């Protein structure tokens, strides 16, 4: 059995709250108050609940507006593309894509933004990197303009998982990750809504 990497150990899914010492935070999330703001279309997948709770309290207006927009928008029929979320600086990127082998996808993390990814159709594959194993790629220092860093890592020491709609994952700056990776599903097509939320220190 694969040992869960350090980044993944900080995560908390609904089934593993007690195991990761985030029982109070997970209870806060499961109560659906106040963060859901009427949102009924999906549930949390892989989310560091303690970080989510903290970021929500620091930036409640932005989170509330995001979940309200998701609830009020027909996410299935919306054409692929980018959409400004009214009243915010956020943009929703609606993507119809296909999972590919891990070696064809790039790893990343961000410093200024939180990577919110809501799988609304199909199953998308993801990977969380082990911080003890990963290292910044040569000539790939932090790109402030794009707010991204890329990493070299050992896939055998990373945690690979699949997210089936309708669930969302939230990747904070400490969550070094890879998206759109192959899964065991026969159909590798999926639709995901990606939104960059401000990270408040």
MDTraj code that builds the backbone (N, CA, C; nanometers):
import mdtraj as md
import numpy as np

residues = "UNK UNK UNK UNK UNK UNK UNK UNK UNK UNK UNK UNK UNK UNK UNK UNK UNK UNK UNK UNK UNK UNK UNK UNK UNK UNK UNK UNK UNK UNK UNK UNK UNK UNK UNK UNK UNK UNK UNK UNK UNK UNK UNK UNK UNK UNK UNK UNK UNK UNK UNK UNK UNK UNK UNK UNK UNK UNK UNK UNK UNK UNK UNK UNK UNK UNK UNK UNK UNK UNK UNK UNK UNK UNK UNK UNK UNK UNK UNK UNK UNK UNK UNK UNK UNK UNK UNK UNK UNK UNK UNK UNK UNK UNK UNK UNK UNK UNK UNK UNK UNK UNK UNK UNK UNK UNK UNK UNK UNK UNK UNK UNK UNK UNK UNK UNK UNK UNK UNK UNK UNK UNK UNK UNK UNK UNK UNK UNK UNK UNK UNK UNK UNK UNK UNK UNK UNK UNK UNK UNK UNK UNK UNK UNK UNK UNK UNK UNK UNK UNK UNK UNK UNK UNK UNK UNK UNK UNK UNK UNK UNK UNK UNK UNK UNK UNK UNK UNK UNK UNK UNK UNK UNK UNK UNK UNK UNK UNK UNK UNK UNK UNK UNK UNK UNK UNK UNK UNK UNK UNK UNK UNK UNK UNK UNK UNK UNK UNK UNK UNK UNK".split()
xyz = np.array([
    [0.0839, -0.1196, 0.0000],
    [0.0000, 0.0000, 0.0000],
    [0.0881, 0.1255, 0.0000],
    [0.0552, 0.2217, -0.0853],
    [0.1340, 0.3441, -0.0962],
    [0.1221, 0.4283, 0.0295],
    [0.2355, 0.4713, 0.0794],
    [0.2339, 0.5601, 0.1952],
    [0.1924, 0.6993, 0.1512],
    [0.0979, 0.7583, 0.2202],
    [0.0489, 0.8900, 0.1837],
    [0.1570, 0.9944, 0.2078],
    [0.1868, 1.0784, 0.1072],
    [0.2912, 1.1798, 0.1220],
    [0.2550, 1.2853, 0.2234],
    [0.3550, 1.3646, 0.2616],
    [0.3347, 1.4674, 0.3638],
    [0.2240, 1.5634, 0.3286],
    [0.2186, 1.6095, 0.2039],
    [0.1146, 1.7049, 0.1641],
    [-0.0225, 1.6422, 0.1791],
    [-0.0339, 1.5158, 0.1387],
    [-0.1633, 1.4496, 0.1454],
    [-0.2067, 1.4237, 0.2883],
    [-0.1099, 1.4017, 0.3771],
    [-0.1455, 1.3745, 0.5163],
    [-0.2133, 1.4942, 0.5807],
    [-0.1899, 1.6123, 0.5269],
    [-0.2534, 1.7321, 0.5810],
    [-0.3940, 1.7493, 0.5275],
    [-0.4293, 1.6639, 0.4311],
    [-0.5605, 1.6753, 0.3694],
    [-0.6659, 1.6091, 0.4575],
    [-0.7903, 1.6403, 0.4261],
    [-0.8992, 1.5811, 0.5028],
    [-1.0184, 1.5588, 0.4124],
    [-1.0489, 1.4347, 0.3879],
    [-1.1699, 1.4021, 0.3138],
    [-1.2770, 1.3667, 0.4161],
    [-1.4022, 1.3603, 0.3728],
    [-1.5112, 1.3346, 0.4667],
    [-1.4937, 1.2008, 0.5387],
    [-1.4265, 1.1042, 0.4736],
    [-1.4108, 0.9728, 0.5340],
    [-1.2922, 0.9648, 0.6299],
    [-1.2039, 1.0653, 0.6283],
    [-1.0800, 1.0523, 0.7038],
    [-1.0554, 1.1643, 0.8030],
    [-1.1593, 1.2333, 0.8428],
    [-1.1435, 1.3481, 0.9324],
    [-1.0719, 1.3124, 1.0623],
    [-1.1180, 1.2086, 1.1270],
    [-1.0617, 1.1711, 1.2562],
    [-0.9159, 1.1296, 1.2416],
    [-0.8821, 1.0622, 1.1305],
    [-0.7467, 1.0134, 1.1092],
    [-0.6469, 1.1273, 1.0973],
    [-0.6903, 1.2416, 1.0458],
    [-0.5977, 1.3501, 1.0197],
    [-0.6061, 1.4628, 1.1214],
    [-0.6738, 1.4383, 1.2320],
    [-0.6742, 1.5353, 1.3398],
    [-0.7449, 1.6656, 1.3073],
    [-0.8387, 1.6620, 1.2137],
    [-0.9121, 1.7816, 1.1757],
    [-1.0623, 1.7609, 1.1999],
    [-1.0922, 1.6908, 1.3068],
    [-1.2303, 1.6541, 1.3349],
    [-1.3211, 1.7765, 1.3460],
    [-1.2774, 1.8791, 1.4194],
    [-1.3594, 1.9985, 1.4375],
    [-1.3799, 2.0715, 1.3053],
    [-1.2714, 2.0817, 1.2258],
    [-1.2813, 2.1503, 1.0976],
    [-1.3713, 2.0748, 1.0010],
    [-1.3601, 1.9432, 1.0000],
    [-1.4430, 1.8628, 0.9106],
    [-1.5902, 1.8722, 0.9502],
    [-1.6146, 1.8794, 1.0795],
    [-1.7520, 1.8949, 1.1272],
    [-1.8079, 2.0280, 1.0796],
    [-1.7239, 2.1312, 1.0830],
    [-1.7642, 2.2643, 1.0360],
    [-1.8012, 2.2591, 0.8885],
    [-1.7220, 2.1860, 0.8089],
    [-1.7488, 2.1752, 0.6660],
    [-1.8748, 2.0943, 0.6399],
    [-1.8904, 1.9811, 0.7098],
    [-2.0053, 1.8940, 0.6859],
    [-2.1374, 1.9588, 0.7246],
    [-2.1330, 2.0528, 0.8185],
    [-2.2565, 2.1202, 0.8596],
    [-2.3103, 2.2115, 0.7499],
    [-2.2265, 2.2374, 0.6499],
    [-2.2669, 2.3189, 0.5350],
    [-2.3058, 2.4606, 0.5747],
    [-2.2514, 2.5055, 0.6844],
    [-2.2827, 2.6414, 0.7288],
    [-2.1579, 2.6998, 0.7923],
    [-2.1188, 2.8196, 0.7583],
    [-2.1883, 2.9072, 0.6638],
    [-2.1346, 2.9008, 0.5216],
    [-2.0294, 2.8197, 0.4971],
    [-1.9563, 2.8294, 0.3716],
    [-2.0368, 2.7952, 0.2470],
    [-2.1361, 2.7084, 0.2556],
    [-2.2043, 2.6650, 0.1336],
    [-2.2880, 2.7743, 0.0689],
    [-2.3417, 2.8658, 0.1508],
    [-2.4144, 2.9792, 0.0938],
    [-2.5204, 2.9334, -0.0061],
    [-2.5904, 2.8250, 0.0279],
    [-2.6949, 2.7731, -0.0602],
    [-2.6443, 2.6808, -0.1689],
    [-2.5160, 2.6470, -0.1668],
    [-2.4564, 2.5629, -0.2709],
    [-2.4954, 2.4163, -0.2497],
    [-2.5559, 2.3553, -0.3517],
    [-2.6034, 2.2171, -0.3402],
    [-2.5493, 2.1253, -0.4505],
    [-2.4681, 2.1786, -0.5386],
    [-2.4297, 2.1036, -0.6585],
    [-2.3131, 2.0069, -0.6393],
    [-2.2412, 2.0169, -0.5291],
    [-2.1275, 1.9288, -0.5111],
    [-2.0795, 1.9262, -0.3674],
    [-1.9840, 1.8365, -0.3409],
    [-1.9284, 1.8211, -0.2069],
    [-1.7763, 1.8309, -0.2126],
    [-1.7137, 1.8580, -0.0972],
    [-1.5674, 1.8627, -0.0946],
    [-1.5074, 1.7267, -0.1253],
    [-1.3981, 1.7264, -0.2004],
    [-1.3225, 1.6053, -0.2259],
    [-1.1997, 1.6078, -0.1376],
    [-1.0838, 1.6393, -0.1945],
    [-0.9607, 1.6512, -0.1175],
    [-0.9400, 1.7982, -0.0830],
    [-0.9548, 1.8278, 0.0449],
    [-0.9465, 1.9654, 0.0931],
    [-0.8810, 1.9650, 0.2306],
    [-0.7852, 2.0521, 0.2513],
    [-0.7304, 2.0717, 0.3846],
    [-0.8331, 2.1559, 0.4605],
    [-0.9128, 2.0907, 0.5421],
    [-1.0270, 2.1563, 0.6040],
    [-0.9865, 2.2709, 0.6970],
    [-0.8765, 2.2537, 0.7699],
    [-0.8324, 2.3591, 0.8611],
    [-0.7942, 2.4841, 0.7823],
    [-0.7234, 2.4645, 0.6711],
    [-0.6839, 2.5769, 0.5867],
    [-0.8060, 2.6413, 0.5225],
    [-0.9000, 2.5600, 0.4776],
    [-1.0221, 2.6112, 0.4160],
    [-1.1004, 2.6977, 0.5145],
    [-1.1160, 2.6482, 0.6346],
    [-1.1907, 2.7228, 0.7362],
    [-1.1248, 2.8581, 0.7620],
    [-0.9928, 2.8575, 0.7706],
    [-0.9198, 2.9813, 0.7964],
    [-0.9311, 3.0787, 0.6799],
    [-0.9133, 3.0285, 0.5590],
    [-0.9208, 3.1144, 0.4412],
    [-1.0625, 3.1672, 0.4194],
    [-1.1608, 3.0862, 0.4496],
    [-1.2993, 3.1309, 0.4349],
    [-1.3275, 3.2486, 0.5286],
    [-1.2813, 3.2386, 0.6508],
    [-1.3052, 3.3459, 0.7475],
    [-1.2321, 3.4746, 0.7079],
    [-1.1157, 3.4603, 0.6443],
    [-1.0379, 3.5774, 0.6053],
    [-1.0907, 3.6434, 0.4770],
    [-1.1642, 3.5674, 0.3975],
    [-1.2048, 3.6159, 0.2662],
    [-1.3465, 3.5678, 0.2329],
    [-1.4359, 3.5835, 0.3283],
    [-1.5687, 3.5254, 0.3161],
    [-1.6452, 3.5752, 0.1936],
    [-1.6370, 3.7042, 0.1644],
    [-1.7141, 3.7593, 0.0530],
    [-1.6795, 3.6903, -0.0783],
    [-1.5509, 3.6676, -0.1014],
    [-1.5100, 3.6042, -0.2261],
    [-1.5581, 3.4592, -0.2348],
    [-1.5437, 3.3858, -0.1243],
    [-1.5902, 3.2469, -0.1235],
    [-1.7416, 3.2394, -0.1410],
    [-1.8146, 3.3249, -0.0708],
    [-1.9608, 3.3242, -0.0827],
    [-2.0044, 3.3536, -0.2260],
    [-1.9381, 3.4504, -0.2885],
    [-1.9729, 3.4862, -0.4254],
    [-1.9417, 3.3716, -0.5215],
    [-1.8302, 3.3030, -0.4983],
    [-1.7940, 3.1892, -0.5827],
    [-1.8989, 3.0789, -0.5755],
    [-1.9364, 3.0376, -0.4541],
    [-2.0335, 2.9297, -0.4408],
    [-2.1707, 2.9709, -0.4921],
    [-2.2063, 3.0979, -0.4757],
    [-2.3346, 3.1466, -0.5277],
    [-2.3345, 3.1405, -0.6802],
    [-2.2238, 3.1803, -0.7418],
    [-2.2142, 3.1770, -0.8884],
    [-2.2245, 3.0334, -0.9397],
    [-2.1567, 2.9411, -0.8740],
    [-2.1625, 2.8006, -0.9142],
    [-2.3044, 2.7461, -0.9039],
    [-2.3738, 2.7838, -0.7973],
    [-2.5102, 2.7357, -0.7756],
    [-2.6068, 2.7928, -0.8793],
    [-2.5889, 2.9165, -0.9150],
    [-2.6841, 2.9852, -1.0030],
    [-2.6547, 2.9665, -1.1517],
    [-2.5423, 2.9041, -1.1848],
    [-2.5017, 2.8880, -1.3244],
    [-2.5237, 2.7448, -1.3703],
    [-2.5727, 2.7285, -1.4937],
    [-2.5904, 2.5955, -1.5515],
    [-2.4538, 2.5465, -1.5978],
    [-2.3861, 2.4723, -1.5150],
    [-2.2488, 2.4317, -1.5407],
    [-2.2370, 2.3220, -1.6458],
    [-2.3461, 2.2520, -1.6744],
    [-2.3429, 2.1452, -1.7738],
    [-2.3525, 2.1982, -1.9162],
    [-2.4330, 2.3012, -1.9362],
    [-2.4540, 2.3514, -2.0721],
    [-2.3669, 2.4714, -2.1068],
    [-2.2999, 2.5278, -2.0079],
    [-2.2123, 2.6423, -2.0305],
    [-2.1018, 2.6031, -2.1289],
    [-2.0779, 2.6858, -2.2287],
    [-1.9730, 2.6555, -2.3250],
    [-1.8354, 2.6677, -2.2595],
    [-1.7426, 2.5845, -2.3036],
    [-1.6067, 2.5915, -2.2512],
    [-1.5499, 2.7301, -2.2785],
    [-1.4760, 2.7825, -2.1814],
    [-1.4204, 2.9159, -2.1957],
    [-1.4035, 2.9810, -2.0605],
    [-1.3709, 3.1092, -2.0603],
    [-1.3488, 3.1826, -1.9362],
    [-1.4611, 3.2816, -1.9124],
    [-1.5058, 3.2872, -1.7860],
    [-1.6182, 3.3716, -1.7486],
    [-1.5835, 3.4519, -1.6237],
    [-1.5994, 3.5822, -1.6321],
    [-1.5778, 3.6676, -1.5151],
    [-1.6906, 3.6432, -1.4160],
    [-1.6560, 3.6301, -1.2887],
    [-1.7577, 3.6137, -1.1852],
    [-1.7936, 3.7526, -1.1348],
    [-1.9157, 3.7982, -1.1609],
    [-1.9558, 3.9364, -1.1286],
    [-1.9274, 3.9753, -0.9843],
    [-1.8797, 4.0981, -0.9677],
    [-1.8538, 4.1509, -0.8346],
    [-1.7228, 4.1081, -0.7733],
    [-1.6399, 4.0360, -0.8503],
    [-1.5114, 3.9885, -0.7988],
    [-1.4037, 4.0053, -0.9056],
    [-1.2812, 3.9747, -0.8683],
    [-1.1712, 3.9713, -0.9649],
    [-1.1501, 3.8290, -1.0164],
    [-1.2343, 3.7361, -0.9756],
    [-1.2186, 3.5959, -1.0123],
    [-1.2718, 3.5666, -1.1515],
    [-1.2095, 3.4688, -1.2153],
    [-1.2530, 3.4200, -1.3459],
    [-1.2705, 3.2693, -1.3371],
    [-1.3819, 3.2206, -1.3886],
    [-1.4070, 3.0764, -1.3913],
    [-1.3660, 3.0227, -1.5277],
    [-1.2773, 2.9243, -1.5271],
    [-1.2333, 2.8608, -1.6506],
    [-1.3073, 2.7282, -1.6655],
    [-1.3974, 2.7217, -1.7631],
    [-1.4765, 2.6010, -1.7880],
    [-1.4006, 2.5163, -1.8899],
    [-1.3566, 2.3984, -1.8483],
    [-1.2693, 2.3169, -1.9330],
    [-1.3274, 2.1782, -1.9582],
    [-1.3366, 2.1410, -2.0842],
    [-1.3694, 2.0048, -2.1247],
    [-1.2384, 1.9423, -2.1694],
    [-1.1908, 1.8428, -2.0968],
    [-1.0561, 1.7926, -2.1219],
    [-1.0514, 1.6408, -2.1075],
    [-0.9318, 1.5864, -2.1270],
    [-0.9096, 1.4421, -2.1202],
    [-0.7897, 1.4135, -2.0307],
    [-0.8045, 1.3190, -1.9408],
    [-0.6915, 1.2774, -1.8584],
    [-0.5821, 1.2179, -1.9466],
    [-0.4559, 1.2441, -1.9087],
    [-0.3428, 1.1903, -1.9829],
    [-0.2448, 1.1242, -1.8863],
    [-0.1530, 1.0416, -1.9377],
    [-0.0530, 0.9793, -1.8499],
    [0.0207, 1.0848, -1.7679],
    [0.0564, 1.0490, -1.6471],
    [0.1184, 1.1419, -1.5536],
    [0.2407, 1.2119, -1.6128],
    [0.3216, 1.1393, -1.6883],
    [0.4444, 1.1987, -1.7421],
    [0.4176, 1.3100, -1.8443],
    [0.2942, 1.3209, -1.8893],
    [0.2597, 1.4256, -1.9858],
    [0.1958, 1.5481, -1.9194],
    [0.1862, 1.5448, -1.7873],
    [0.1282, 1.6579, -1.7145],
    [0.2339, 1.7214, -1.6243],
    [0.2237, 1.8527, -1.6068],
    [0.3208, 1.9245, -1.5240],
    [0.2710, 1.9438, -1.3815],
    [0.3628, 1.9335, -1.2889],
    [0.3310, 1.9613, -1.1492],
    [0.3344, 2.1118, -1.1273],
    [0.2688, 2.1561, -1.0201],
    [0.2661, 2.2998, -0.9927],
    [0.2224, 2.3284, -0.8502],
    [0.2516, 2.4510, -0.8092],
    [0.1925, 2.5069, -0.6881],
    [0.1871, 2.6575, -0.7088],
    [0.1138, 2.7250, -0.6204],
    [0.0940, 2.8693, -0.6343],
    [0.1163, 2.9368, -0.4991],
    [0.1520, 3.0638, -0.5010],
    [0.1758, 3.1379, -0.3772],
    [0.0658, 3.2374, -0.3458],
    [0.0135, 3.3030, -0.4485],
    [-0.0837, 3.4098, -0.4277],
    [-0.2283, 3.3653, -0.4461],
    [-0.2466, 3.2525, -0.5114],
    [-0.3816, 3.2063, -0.5420],
    [-0.4072, 3.0660, -0.4885],
    [-0.5337, 3.0390, -0.4613],
    [-0.5805, 2.9065, -0.4226],
    [-0.6432, 2.8445, -0.5465],
    [-0.6074, 2.7225, -0.5759],
    [-0.6550, 2.6546, -0.6960],
    [-0.7815, 2.5750, -0.6626],
    [-0.8979, 2.6308, -0.6969],
    [-1.0264, 2.5657, -0.6716],
    [-1.0656, 2.4906, -0.7980],
    [-1.0851, 2.3584, -0.7877],
    [-1.1175, 2.2780, -0.9055],
    [-1.2405, 2.1921, -0.8781],
    [-1.3478, 2.2237, -0.9495],
    [-1.4759, 2.1558, -0.9308],
    [-1.5034, 2.0660, -1.0514],
    [-1.4979, 1.9348, -1.0300],
    [-1.5272, 1.8381, -1.1356],
    [-1.6796, 1.8244, -1.1447],
    [-1.7363, 1.8682, -1.2550],
    [-1.8826, 1.8679, -1.2689],
    [-1.9330, 1.7548, -1.3587],
    [-1.8407, 1.6911, -1.4324],
    [-1.8811, 1.5785, -1.5161],
    [-1.7619, 1.4864, -1.5365],
    [-1.7843, 1.3549, -1.5235],
    [-1.6782, 1.2581, -1.5424],
    [-1.5889, 1.2418, -1.4206],
    [-1.4694, 1.1894, -1.4437],
    [-1.3718, 1.1648, -1.3375],
    [-1.2369, 1.2217, -1.3799],
    [-1.1788, 1.3051, -1.2933],
    [-1.0483, 1.3635, -1.3217],
    [-0.9442, 1.3064, -1.2262],
    [-0.8256, 1.2784, -1.2790],
    [-0.7178, 1.2271, -1.1967],
    [-0.6300, 1.3393, -1.1434],
    [-0.5817, 1.3223, -1.0210],
    [-0.4955, 1.4216, -0.9566],
    [-0.3801, 1.3520, -0.8867],
    [-0.2775, 1.4304, -0.8556],
    [-0.1626, 1.3816, -0.7801],
    [-0.1215, 1.4892, -0.6811],
    [-0.0895, 1.4496, -0.5587],
    [-0.0305, 1.5389, -0.4589],
    [0.1128, 1.4927, -0.4361],
    [0.2062, 1.5868, -0.4404],
    [0.3471, 1.5526, -0.4273],
    [0.3913, 1.5445, -0.2818],
    [0.4911, 1.4615, -0.2592],
    [0.5541, 1.4500, -0.1294],
    [0.6597, 1.5606, -0.1189],
    [0.6455, 1.6512, -0.0245],
    [0.7390, 1.7627, -0.0105],
    [0.8825, 1.7161, 0.0149],
    [0.8990, 1.6027, 0.0823],
    [1.0324, 1.5536, 0.1140],
    [1.1043, 1.5008, -0.0097],
    [1.0263, 1.4693, -0.1118],
    [1.0840, 1.4104, -0.2329],
    [1.0946, 1.5111, -0.3475],
    [0.9985, 1.6017, -0.3584],
    [0.9938, 1.6933, -0.4718],
    [1.0951, 1.8065, -0.4590],
    [1.1399, 1.8545, -0.5716],
    [1.2332, 1.9670, -0.5752],
    [1.1992, 2.0562, -0.6935],
    [1.2240, 2.1850, -0.6788],
    [1.1972, 2.2768, -0.7882],
    [1.2779, 2.2368, -0.9105],
    [1.2135, 2.2328, -1.0241],
    [1.2828, 2.1948, -1.1470],
    [1.3927, 2.2947, -1.1813],
    [1.5034, 2.2461, -1.2387],
    [1.6108, 2.3376, -1.2815],
    [1.5553, 2.4441, -1.3761],
    [1.5978, 2.5667, -1.3539],
    [1.5527, 2.6794, -1.4370],
    [1.4027, 2.7042, -1.4256],
    [1.3426, 2.6589, -1.3164],
    [1.1988, 2.6803, -1.2965],
    [1.1749, 2.7456, -1.1609],
    [1.2323, 2.8598, -1.1403],
    [1.2071, 2.9340, -1.0183],
    [1.0639, 2.9884, -1.0213],
    [1.0214, 3.0429, -0.9108],
    [0.8857, 3.0967, -0.9021],
    [0.8635, 3.2039, -1.0086],
    [0.7560, 3.1867, -1.0867],
    [0.7165, 3.2835, -1.1887],
    [0.6087, 3.3725, -1.1278],
    [0.6470, 3.4919, -1.0853],
    [0.5527, 3.5811, -1.0172],
    [0.4384, 3.6239, -1.1078],
    [0.4664, 3.6420, -1.2358],
    [0.3622, 3.6858, -1.3288],
    [0.2538, 3.5807, -1.3440],
    [0.2947, 3.4548, -1.3529],
    [0.1985, 3.3442, -1.3686],
    [0.1622, 3.2799, -1.2349],
    [0.2306, 3.3217, -1.1281],
    [0.2083, 3.2657, -0.9950],
    [0.2164, 3.1127, -0.9971],
    [0.3300, 3.0618, -1.0400],
    [0.3435, 2.9163, -1.0490],
    [0.4889, 2.8737, -1.0289],
    [0.5030, 2.7543, -0.9718],
    [0.6316, 2.6865, -0.9585],
    [0.6097, 2.5434, -1.0076],
    [0.7069, 2.4876, -1.0793],
    [0.6989, 2.3493, -1.1256],
    [0.8044, 2.2655, -1.0539],
    [0.7789, 2.1356, -1.0400],
    [0.8648, 2.0496, -0.9596],
    [0.9061, 1.9214, -1.0322],
    [1.0196, 1.8680, -0.9899],
    [1.0605, 1.7317, -1.0236],
    [1.0267, 1.6457, -0.9022],
    [0.9837, 1.5229, -0.9258],
    [0.9414, 1.4378, -0.8142],
    [0.9405, 1.2913, -0.8577],
    [0.9315, 1.2041, -0.7597],
    [0.9232, 1.0607, -0.7839],
    [0.7760, 1.0203, -0.7794],
    [0.7162, 0.9803, -0.8933],
    [0.5746, 0.9423, -0.8956],
    [0.5387, 0.8326, -0.7952],
    [0.6352, 0.7456, -0.7655],
    [0.6089, 0.6354, -0.6726],
    [0.5869, 0.6851, -0.5301],
    [0.6355, 0.8068, -0.5005],
    [0.6202, 0.8627, -0.3665],
    [0.5099, 0.9680, -0.3598],
    [0.4385, 0.9850, -0.4689],
    [0.3282, 1.0812, -0.4727],
    [0.1964, 1.0079, -0.4504],
    [0.0949, 1.0829, -0.4101],
    [-0.0378, 1.0250, -0.3855],
    [-0.1262, 1.0534, -0.5062],
    [-0.1646, 0.9483, -0.5766],
    [-0.2500, 0.9616, -0.6937],
    [-0.3931, 0.9259, -0.6551],
    [-0.4876, 1.0092, -0.6970],
    [-0.6280, 0.9837, -0.6630],
    [-0.7190, 1.0360, -0.7729],
    [-0.8412, 0.9878, -0.7739],
    [-0.9389, 1.0283, -0.8747],
    [-1.0549, 1.1008, -0.8069],
    [-1.1076, 1.2011, -0.8743],
    [-1.2224, 1.2762, -0.8231],
    [-1.3369, 1.2632, -0.9225],
    [-1.4444, 1.2018, -0.8770],
    [-1.5617, 1.1813, -0.9617],
    [-1.6672, 1.2860, -0.9312],
    [-1.7239, 1.3420, -1.0365],
    [-1.8261, 1.4467, -1.0221],
    [-1.9443, 1.3965, -0.9398],
    [-2.0058, 1.4888, -0.8638],
    [-1.9743, 1.6305, -0.8483],
    [-1.8985, 1.6579, -0.7179],
    [-1.7692, 1.6780, -0.7294],
    [-1.6867, 1.7089, -0.6122],
    [-1.5823, 1.8135, -0.6494],
    [-1.5407, 1.8904, -0.5484],
    [-1.4359, 1.9889, -0.5726],
    [-1.3169, 1.9642, -0.4818],
    [-1.1987, 1.9890, -0.5364],
    [-1.0742, 1.9861, -0.4610],
    [-1.0241, 2.1290, -0.4478],
    [-0.9563, 2.1577, -0.3377],
    [-0.8978, 2.2901, -0.3187],
    [-0.7495, 2.2720, -0.2887],
    [-0.6658, 2.3324, -0.3726],
    [-0.5215, 2.3221, -0.3555],
    [-0.4669, 2.4560, -0.3061],
    [-0.4180, 2.4558, -0.1834],
    [-0.3587, 2.5744, -0.1219],
    [-0.2102, 2.5799, -0.1592],
    [-0.1393, 2.6896, -0.1259],
    [0.0023, 2.6993, -0.1632],
    [0.0885, 2.5808, -0.1204],
    [0.0553, 2.5172, -0.0107],
    [0.1352, 2.4031, 0.0359],
    [0.0992, 2.2734, -0.0350],
    [-0.0019, 2.2772, -0.1196],
    [-0.0456, 2.1572, -0.1911],
    [0.0161, 2.1544, -0.3310],
    [0.1315, 2.0907, -0.3431],
    [0.1987, 2.0779, -0.4722],
    [0.1281, 1.9659, -0.5484],
    [0.0765, 1.9950, -0.6647],
    [-0.0145, 1.9024, -0.7273],
    [0.0015, 1.8898, -0.8789],
    [-0.0635, 1.7880, -0.9323],
    [-0.0735, 1.7661, -1.0765],
    [-0.2203, 1.7356, -1.1050],
    [-0.2749, 1.7950, -1.2087],
    [-0.4149, 1.7717, -1.2452],
    [-0.4239, 1.7011, -1.3802],
    [-0.5424, 1.6490, -1.4086],
    [-0.5742, 1.5891, -1.5390],
    [-0.4862, 1.4690, -1.5707],
    [-0.4687, 1.3829, -1.4717],
    [-0.3870, 1.2626, -1.4899],
    [-0.4768, 1.1407, -1.5100],
    [-0.4229, 1.0387, -1.5703],
    [-0.5002, 0.9194, -1.6031],
    [-0.5612, 0.8501, -1.4826],
    [-0.6800, 0.7932, -1.5022],
    [-0.7499, 0.7178, -1.3976],
    [-0.7788, 0.5766, -1.4474],
    [-0.8413, 0.4968, -1.3640],
    [-0.8771, 0.3602, -1.4025],
    [-1.0090, 0.3537, -1.4785],
    [-1.0745, 0.4688, -1.4922],
    [-1.2026, 0.4726, -1.5628],
    [-1.1830, 0.4479, -1.7126],
    [-1.2834, 0.3870, -1.7755],
    [-1.2756, 0.3633, -1.9201],
    [-1.2827, 0.4942, -1.9978],
    [-1.3693, 0.5843, -1.9520],
    [-1.3844, 0.7143, -2.0159],
    [-1.2969, 0.8156, -1.9429],
    [-1.2020, 0.8742, -2.0127],
    [-1.1088, 0.9693, -1.9528],
    [-1.1503, 1.1150, -1.9745],
    [-1.2680, 1.1372, -2.0314],
    [-1.3153, 1.2734, -2.0541],
    [-1.3845, 1.3282, -1.9290],
    [-1.3701, 1.4576, -1.9071],
    [-1.4328, 1.5192, -1.7911],
    [-1.4532, 1.6676, -1.8173],
    [-1.5350, 1.7289, -1.7335],
    [-1.5511, 1.8749, -1.7331],
    [-1.5153, 1.9252, -1.5943],
    [-1.4335, 2.0306, -1.5886],
    [-1.3922, 2.0871, -1.4613],
    [-1.4031, 2.2390, -1.4681],
    [-1.4421, 2.2981, -1.3559],
    [-1.4461, 2.4435, -1.3418],
    [-1.3284, 2.4821, -1.2535],
    [-1.2361, 2.5610, -1.3063],
    [-1.1172, 2.6023, -1.2316],
    [-1.1275, 2.7510, -1.1995],
    [-1.1117, 2.7845, -1.0728],
    [-1.1180, 2.9239, -1.0292],
    [-0.9999, 2.9518, -0.9374],
    [-0.9329, 3.0634, -0.9602],
    [-0.8226, 3.1053, -0.8747],
    [-0.8775, 3.2019, -0.7700],
    [-0.8712, 3.1603, -0.6450],
    [-0.9213, 3.2401, -0.5337],
    [-0.8020, 3.3047, -0.4630],
    [-0.8165, 3.4283, -0.4186],
    [-0.7059, 3.4968, -0.3498],
    [-0.6663, 3.4231, -0.2222],
    [-0.5357, 3.4054, -0.2026],
    [-0.4854, 3.3457, -0.0793],
    [-0.4507, 3.4600, 0.0162],
    [-0.5096, 3.4600, 0.1341],
    [-0.4902, 3.5670, 0.2319],
    [-0.3992, 3.5180, 0.3439],
    [-0.2823, 3.5805, 0.3589],
    [-0.1891, 3.5392, 0.4641],
    [-0.2229, 3.6066, 0.5966],
])
top = md.Topology()
chain = top.add_chain()
for i, resn in enumerate(residues, 1):
    res = top.add_residue(resn, chain, resSeq=i)
    for name in ("N", "CA", "C"):
        top.add_atom(name, md.element.get_by_symbol(name[0]), res)
traj = md.Trajectory(xyz[None], top)
